[in-house]
Amino acid sequence: ILGGIVGGPLVGAIAGLVMGILLLIDFAAFGPLVMLPGRILIGIVAWLIYSAMRKGGMSAWLAGLIAGIAGALTNTIVTVLLAVTLASGLFPIEAVPTVIPQAIAEAVIGAIICAIVAQAVEAALKARS
């Protein structure tokens, strides 16, 4: 998420790809078709949201907050949908409700961290100019 906000969509996608590859070590049974797409999209979606909000005049911290939520939810929704579709023997649809508390926690934590970092980066860039 932060890679996309701070470095743009390519950095965000690469950071997500690296994260997905590392997660494959622990969750190899799900395979790359489940583990990689959502993580690659995290940074891209976060960048799209953040840059659109900033271009629209929104403050850095609020745009970061919204992008943090969007990035976290992108990962969760895409990964869960792919797991249910492609690995239903490992993750049946009945297990989806068990993901909701973690998804909420990740969205809240992502929102807070991204808001703080986006504001700090914005302040640092202003101080340099």
Beta strands, then each sheet from edge to edge (+ up, - down):
end
